[in-house]
Amino acid sequence: MNPPALRSPAILVLEDGRAFRGDSYGAEGETFGEAVFSTGMTGYQETLTDPSYHRQVVVMTAPHVGNTGMNDEDPESSRIWVSGYVVRDPARIPSSWRSRRSLDDALREQGVVGISGVDTRALTRHLRERGAMRVGISTTETDPRALLDRVLASSEMAGTELSSEVSTTEAYVVPAVGDKRFTVAALDLGIKANTPRMLAERGVETHVLPATATLDDVLAVSPDGLFFSNGPGDPAATTAQVELLQGALAAGIPYFGICFGNQLFGRALGFGTYKLTYGHRGINQPVMDRTTGKVEVTAHNHGFAVDAPLDGATRTRFGEATVSHVCLNDDVVEGLELRDADGELRAFSVQYHPEAAAGPHDAAYLFDRFCDLMGGGR
């Protein structure tokens, strides 16, 4: 493990002109993305390797980051996906028996530009009031006005399709642990490694398919159920996966979606989606499961949401759709259910992350609910 590197000056400029100065952290250079903040006190390795953060610059609200280094067991994908990283007080030397490299070294090795020594409390309050926005971080530019020009010329998240950039290019299979009970076709829109792992623990063999998969590709694995994963980008910019899902619903295949999979489920049912002002990110968001009345502490990472009526059922060509989960902070739709004319559950989704890596395990029951759906529907 390398000793702490000498840090050069760095600047961060938001698209509204607010600027922060600090020290370089990770790779030298310049990067752009959407500035968002994450409220998790732990799990930075899982956050960094979550494909849902593609093209986003993540601001950590926890003041101390990097204390446990980086290991080889906890990544949620094969690489770091964030466009940039903002921390207040980085650990000088990591301390964990599982650590294989420092966070600083990992960021540098993968070319991720970051900034440290920033007043992340002030930055978070700014984003909390003004909303997520484009941002630039540079260790090569000293003039904030010049960097602002490049920030304003960078791409926005709204209207951008990104799942094809993070998805697997080849299908692969995650076998069931123990006796196989079900076969699931999982569309990789930015899937996290813990999702097929949790399915495997329940006897599910998961066929992970590229984002470009067709309904014929799904049917070819003779699935007992269809799963859509989390992922980055604007759901309104995605059409092929919505058409695939509509075909699967028409064919009567049980469905479970999380995060991006919830947004696409909403669009498949005829609802719209919209961009949240600052989104939900972190591992401490309260959500009510309206089907049971229980409140869960949940892990979130989303900047878009489904526009569906909170009360009453909406008739669709596939059945009646209702909002099953709601965020207790702001009443954002956090889950949908689809039932047939007899009231039987056909498909469901949640906006948050029941695989929760890192995060609480309150919502792990949803994988059991999916198994119950597949068992009862076949």
C-alpha positions as CSV (number, residue, x, y, z in Angstrom):
1,M,0.0,0.0,0.0
2,N,1.4,3.4,-1.0
3,P,2.1,6.1,1.6
4,P,-0.3,9.1,1.5
5,A,0.3,11.1,-1.6
6,L,1.1,14.8,-1.7
7,R,-2.1,16.6,-2.8
8,S,-2.2,19.4,-5.4
9,P,-4.8,22.1,-5.3
10,A,-8.2,21.4,-6.8
11,I,-11.4,23.3,-7.5
12,L,-15.1,22.3,-7.7
13,V,-17.6,24.5,-9.6
14,L,-21.3,24.0,-9.8
15,E,-23.4,25.0,-12.8
16,D,-24.9,27.9,-10.8
17,G,-21.4,29.3,-10.3
18,R,-20.9,28.2,-6.7
19,A,-17.2,27.2,-6.3
20,F,-15.3,25.3,-3.6
21,R,-11.5,24.9,-3.3
22,G,-9.7,21.9,-1.8
23,D,-7.0,19.3,-2.5
24,S,-6.9,16.7,-5.1
25,Y,-8.0,13.2,-4.1
26,G,-7.6,10.2,-6.4
27,A,-6.5,10.9,-10.0
28,E,-5.3,14.2,-11.3
29,G,-7.2,15.8,-14.1
30,E,-10.7,17.1,-14.8
31,T,-14.1,15.5,-14.7
32,F,-17.8,16.5,-15.1
33,G,-21.1,15.0,-14.0
34,E,-24.2,15.5,-12.0
35,A,-23.5,16.6,-8.4
36,V,-25.5,14.4,-5.9
37,F,-25.0,13.7,-2.2
38,S,-25.2,10.4,-0.4
39,T,-26.2,10.2,3.3
40,G,-24.6,6.8,4.0
41,M,-22.2,6.7,7.0
42,T,-20.7,3.5,5.6
43,G,-20.5,1.5,2.4
44,Y,-18.5,3.8,0.3
45,Q,-17.0,0.9,-1.6
46,E,-20.4,-0.4,-2.6
47,T,-21.5,3.2,-3.6
48,L,-18.5,3.7,-5.8
49,T,-19.0,0.5,-7.6
50,D,-22.8,0.8,-8.1
51,P,-23.4,1.3,-11.8
52,S,-26.4,3.5,-10.9
53,Y,-23.9,6.3,-10.1
54,H,-22.6,6.4,-13.7
55,R,-21.9,10.0,-14.8
56,Q,-22.5,11.3,-11.3
57,V,-20.2,13.2,-8.9
58,V,-20.9,11.9,-5.5
59,V,-20.6,14.1,-2.4
60,M,-20.2,12.1,0.8
61,T,-22.1,13.7,3.8
62,A,-20.1,11.6,6.2
63,P,-17.0,13.6,7.1
64,H,-14.5,10.7,7.3
65,V,-14.2,8.5,4.3
66,G,-11.7,5.8,3.4
67,N,-11.1,4.6,6.9
68,T,-11.4,0.9,6.0
69,G,-9.7,1.1,2.6
70,M,-10.8,-1.0,-0.3
71,N,-11.1,-4.8,-0.3
72,D,-11.7,-7.5,-3.0
73,E,-15.0,-8.9,-1.5
74,D,-17.4,-5.9,-1.4
75,P,-17.5,-4.3,-4.8
76,E,-20.9,-4.4,-6.5
77,S,-19.4,-4.5,-10.0
78,S,-16.1,-4.8,-11.8
79,R,-15.1,-1.1,-11.6
80,I,-15.7,2.2,-10.0
81,W,-18.5,4.0,-11.8
82,V,-18.8,7.5,-10.3
83,S,-17.5,10.4,-12.5
84,G,-16.0,12.2,-9.5
85,Y,-15.8,12.0,-5.7
86,V,-16.0,14.7,-3.0
87,V,-15.0,14.1,0.6
88,R,-14.2,16.3,3.6
89,D,-11.6,14.4,5.6
90,P,-10.0,11.4,3.8
91,A,-8.3,8.8,5.9
92,R,-4.5,9.1,5.8
93,I,-4.0,5.4,6.4
94,P,-6.8,2.8,6.1
95,S,-7.2,0.4,9.0
96,S,-8.9,-3.0,8.3
97,W,-7.7,-6.5,8.1
98,R,-9.7,-6.9,4.9
99,S,-8.2,-3.8,3.2
100,R,-6.0,-4.5,0.1
101,R,-5.5,-0.9,-1.0
102,S,-6.3,2.6,0.0
103,L,-9.4,4.4,-1.4
104,D,-7.0,7.1,-2.7
105,D,-5.0,4.5,-4.6
106,A,-8.1,2.8,-6.0
107,L,-9.5,6.1,-7.3
108,R,-6.1,6.9,-8.8
109,E,-5.7,3.5,-10.5
110,Q,-9.1,3.8,-12.1
111,G,-8.7,7.4,-13.2
112,V,-11.4,8.9,-11.0
113,V,-10.9,12.5,-10.2
114,G,-11.8,13.7,-6.8
115,I,-11.5,16.5,-4.3
116,S,-10.9,16.6,-0.6
117,G,-10.8,19.2,2.1
118,V,-14.2,20.6,0.9
119,D,-16.9,21.8,3.3
120,T,-19.2,19.0,2.4
121,R,-21.8,20.3,4.9
122,A,-22.1,23.6,3.0
123,L,-22.1,21.8,-0.4
124,T,-24.8,19.4,0.7
125,R,-27.0,22.2,2.0
126,H,-26.5,24.0,-1.3
127,L,-27.6,21.0,-3.3
128,R,-30.4,20.3,-0.8
129,E,-31.8,23.8,-1.5
130,R,-31.0,24.3,-5.2
131,G,-31.2,20.6,-6.4
132,A,-28.8,18.3,-8.1
133,M,-26.9,20.0,-10.9
134,R,-24.0,19.7,-13.2
135,V,-20.5,20.1,-11.7
136,G,-16.9,20.0,-12.6
137,I,-13.8,19.1,-10.6
138,S,-10.3,20.0,-11.8
139,T,-6.8,19.8,-10.6
140,T,-5.5,21.5,-13.8
141,E,-7.7,24.6,-14.0
142,T,-7.2,27.4,-11.5
143,D,-9.9,29.8,-12.8
144,P,-13.4,28.9,-11.6
145,R,-15.0,31.0,-14.4
146,A,-13.2,29.0,-17.1
147,L,-14.2,25.7,-15.5
148,L,-17.8,27.0,-15.2
149,D,-17.9,27.4,-19.0
150,R,-17.0,23.8,-19.5
151,V,-19.5,22.7,-16.9
152,L,-22.3,24.5,-18.7
153,A,-21.2,22.8,-22.0
154,S,-21.3,19.3,-20.4
155,S,-24.3,16.9,-20.8
156,E,-27.3,16.9,-18.5
157,M,-28.8,13.8,-16.9
158,A,-32.4,14.5,-18.1
159,G,-33.1,12.9,-21.4
160,T,-30.0,10.6,-21.3
161,E,-30.1,6.9,-21.8
162,L,-27.2,5.2,-19.9
163,S,-28.2,1.6,-19.1
164,S,-26.6,0.4,-22.3
165,E,-23.3,1.9,-21.1
166,V,-23.2,-0.1,-17.9
167,S,-24.9,-3.4,-18.9
168,T,-23.1,-6.6,-19.5
169,T,-22.4,-7.4,-23.1
170,E,-22.7,-11.1,-22.7
171,A,-25.3,-13.2,-20.9
172,Y,-24.2,-15.2,-17.9
173,V,-25.7,-17.4,-15.2
174,V,-25.6,-17.2,-11.4
175,P,-26.5,-20.7,-10.2
176,A,-28.9,-21.3,-7.3
177,V,-27.4,-22.2,-3.9
178,G,-28.6,-25.7,-3.0
179,D,-31.7,-27.0,-4.7
180,K,-32.9,-25.0,-7.6
181,R,-36.5,-23.8,-7.2
182,F,-36.9,-21.2,-10.0
183,T,-35.3,-19.7,-13.1
184,V,-35.3,-15.9,-13.4
185,A,-34.4,-13.8,-16.5
186,A,-32.7,-10.7,-15.1
187,L,-32.2,-7.7,-17.4
188,D,-29.0,-6.0,-16.5
189,L,-29.6,-2.2,-16.6
190,G,-26.8,-1.7,-14.1
191,I,-27.3,-4.7,-11.8
192,K,-25.4,-4.9,-8.4
193,A,-23.7,-8.2,-7.6
194,N,-25.7,-8.7,-4.4
195,T,-29.0,-9.0,-6.3
196,P,-28.4,-12.4,-8.0
197,R,-26.6,-13.5,-4.8
198,M,-29.7,-12.9,-2.8
199,L,-31.8,-14.7,-5.4
200,A,-29.4,-17.6,-5.4
201,E,-29.7,-17.9,-1.6
202,R,-33.4,-18.6,-2.2
203,G,-32.9,-21.3,-4.8
204,V,-33.1,-19.1,-7.9
205,E,-31.0,-19.6,-10.9
206,T,-30.5,-16.2,-12.5
207,H,-29.8,-15.7,-16.2
208,V,-28.4,-12.2,-16.4
209,L,-29.1,-10.7,-19.8
210,P,-27.8,-7.6,-21.5
211,A,-29.9,-4.4,-21.6
212,T,-30.4,-5.0,-25.3
213,A,-32.1,-8.4,-24.8
214,T,-35.4,-9.0,-26.5
215,L,-38.5,-10.8,-25.4
216,D,-37.4,-13.8,-27.4
217,D,-34.1,-13.8,-25.4
218,V,-36.1,-13.8,-22.2
219,L,-38.4,-16.6,-23.3
220,A,-35.4,-18.6,-24.5
221,V,-34.4,-19.3,-20.8
222,S,-37.9,-20.5,-19.9
223,P,-38.1,-18.2,-16.9
224,D,-40.4,-18.5,-14.0
225,G,-40.1,-14.8,-13.5
226,L,-38.6,-11.6,-15.0
227,F,-36.5,-9.2,-13.1
228,F,-35.4,-5.6,-14.1
229,S,-32.4,-4.2,-12.1
230,N,-31.4,-0.8,-10.9
231,G,-29.5,1.5,-13.3
232,P,-28.6,5.0,-14.3
233,G,-30.2,7.5,-16.7
234,D,-33.6,9.0,-17.5
235,P,-36.4,6.3,-17.8
236,A,-38.2,8.5,-20.3
237,A,-35.2,8.0,-22.7
238,T,-35.7,4.2,-22.6
239,T,-38.2,2.5,-24.9
240,A,-37.0,-0.9,-25.9
241,Q,-37.0,-2.3,-22.3
242,V,-40.5,-0.9,-21.7
243,E,-41.8,-2.7,-24.8
244,L,-40.0,-5.9,-23.6
245,L,-41.7,-5.6,-20.2
246,Q,-45.1,-5.0,-21.8
247,G,-44.7,-8.1,-23.8
248,A,-43.7,-10.1,-20.7
249,L,-46.7,-8.8,-18.8
250,A,-49.0,-9.7,-21.7
251,A,-47.5,-13.2,-21.7
252,G,-48.3,-13.6,-17.9
253,I,-44.7,-13.8,-16.7
254,P,-44.4,-12.7,-13.0
255,Y,-42.3,-9.6,-12.7
256,F,-40.1,-7.9,-10.0
257,G,-38.2,-4.7,-10.6
258,I,-36.1,-2.4,-8.4
259,C,-35.0,1.2,-8.8
260,F,-34.8,1.7,-12.6
261,G,-36.9,-1.4,-12.9
262,N,-39.6,0.3,-10.9
263,Q,-39.5,3.4,-13.2
264,L,-39.7,1.3,-16.3
265,F,-42.6,-0.8,-14.8
266,G,-44.4,2.5,-14.2
267,R,-43.9,3.5,-17.8
268,A,-45.0,0.1,-19.0
269,L,-48.3,0.6,-17.1
270,G,-48.9,4.0,-18.7
271,F,-47.6,6.3,-15.9
272,G,-45.1,9.1,-16.5
273,T,-41.8,9.7,-14.8
274,Y,-40.1,12.9,-13.6
275,K,-36.8,14.1,-12.3
276,L,-36.6,14.7,-8.5
277,T,-35.1,18.0,-7.4
278,Y,-32.2,16.4,-5.5
279,G,-33.1,12.7,-5.4
280,H,-32.8,10.1,-2.7
281,R,-29.4,8.6,-2.0
282,G,-28.1,6.9,1.1
283,I,-29.0,4.0,3.4
284,N,-31.4,5.6,5.9
285,Q,-34.6,6.5,4.0
286,P,-37.9,5.6,5.7
287,V,-40.5,3.9,3.4
288,M,-43.9,2.5,4.3
289,D,-45.1,-0.8,2.8
290,R,-48.7,0.1,2.4
291,T,-49.7,-3.6,1.9
292,T,-48.5,-4.4,5.5
293,G,-48.4,-1.0,7.2
294,K,-44.8,-1.6,8.2
295,V,-42.1,1.1,8.0
296,E,-38.7,0.1,6.6
297,V,-35.4,1.8,6.8
298,T,-34.1,1.5,3.2
299,A,-31.2,2.1,0.8
300,H,-31.8,4.5,-2.0
301,N,-30.1,5.8,-5.2
302,H,-32.4,7.4,-7.6
303,G,-32.9,10.8,-9.2
304,F,-36.2,10.0,-11.1
305,A,-39.6,8.8,-9.8
306,V,-42.9,7.4,-11.1
307,D,-45.8,9.9,-11.4
308,A,-48.7,7.7,-10.2
309,P,-51.7,8.5,-7.9
310,L,-51.0,7.6,-4.3
311,D,-54.6,6.6,-3.6
312,G,-56.9,4.3,-5.5
313,A,-56.3,1.9,-8.3
314,T,-55.5,2.7,-11.9
315,R,-56.9,0.5,-14.6
316,T,-54.3,-0.6,-17.2
317,R,-54.5,-3.1,-20.1
318,F,-52.6,-5.6,-17.9
319,G,-54.8,-5.2,-14.7
320,E,-55.2,-2.8,-11.8
321,A,-52.1,-0.9,-10.7
322,T,-51.7,0.6,-7.2
323,V,-48.9,2.4,-5.3
324,S,-47.7,-0.2,-2.7
325,H,-44.8,1.8,-1.1
326,V,-44.3,5.5,-0.3
327,C,-41.4,7.5,1.0
328,L,-42.3,9.0,4.4
329,N,-40.1,12.0,3.9
330,D,-41.8,13.4,0.8
331,D,-44.5,11.0,-0.4
332,V,-42.6,9.9,-3.5
333,V,-43.8,6.7,-5.0
334,E,-41.5,3.9,-3.8
335,G,-43.4,0.8,-5.1
336,L,-46.1,-0.4,-7.5
337,E,-48.3,-3.5,-7.6
338,L,-50.2,-5.0,-10.5
339,R,-53.2,-7.3,-9.8
340,D,-55.5,-9.2,-12.1
341,A,-59.4,-9.0,-12.1
342,D,-59.5,-11.6,-9.3
343,G,-57.1,-9.4,-7.2
344,E,-54.2,-11.8,-7.5
345,L,-50.7,-10.2,-7.6
346,R,-49.1,-10.4,-11.0
347,A,-46.1,-8.1,-10.8
348,F,-44.6,-5.6,-8.4
349,S,-41.6,-3.3,-8.0
350,V,-39.9,-1.0,-5.6
351,Q,-37.9,2.2,-6.1
352,Y,-35.4,1.5,-3.4
353,H,-32.7,-1.2,-3.0
354,P,-33.8,-4.4,-1.1
355,E,-30.4,-5.9,-1.9
356,A,-29.0,-3.1,0.3
357,A,-25.3,-3.4,-0.2
358,A,-24.4,-1.5,1.9
359,G,-27.5,-0.8,3.9
360,P,-30.2,-2.1,6.2
361,H,-31.9,-5.5,5.6
362,D,-35.4,-4.4,6.4
363,A,-36.6,-5.0,2.7
364,A,-35.0,-8.4,2.1
365,Y,-38.5,-9.9,2.3
366,L,-39.2,-8.6,-1.2
367,F,-37.1,-11.4,-2.7
368,D,-39.2,-13.9,-0.8
369,R,-42.3,-12.2,-2.1
370,F,-41.0,-12.6,-5.6
371,C,-40.4,-16.3,-5.0
372,D,-44.0,-16.6,-3.6
373,L,-45.3,-14.9,-6.7
374,M,-43.4,-17.3,-9.0
375,G,-44.5,-20.3,-7.0
376,G,-48.1,-19.3,-6.9
377,G,-48.3,-18.2,-10.5
378,R,-46.9,-21.2,-12.2
